[in-house]
Amino acid sequence: MNDQEFDARIDGTSGRTRRLGAEAAFRARVEERLRNLEAELAEVKSRLNGLLFFIASTVLAQVMLRLLA
């Protein structure tokens, strides 16, 4: 094996390693963004549940006031 073949084999391996590293970094970024989206979605759900509870309790209070008045 001459030096050119040796360099070609080394370059192919390092290119593959770099590609795998880039793919791993991309996956890590995507997973982090998904975790952030899940956290934001959970916050939106809790706020929406609180708002619906507030509306339901207001309607119930109005009904009770009209029945008792």
Secondary structure, 3 states (H helix, E strand, C coil): CCHHHHHHHHHHHHHHHHHHHHHHHHHHHHHHHHHHHHHHHHHHHHHHHHHHHHHHHHHHHHHHHHHHC
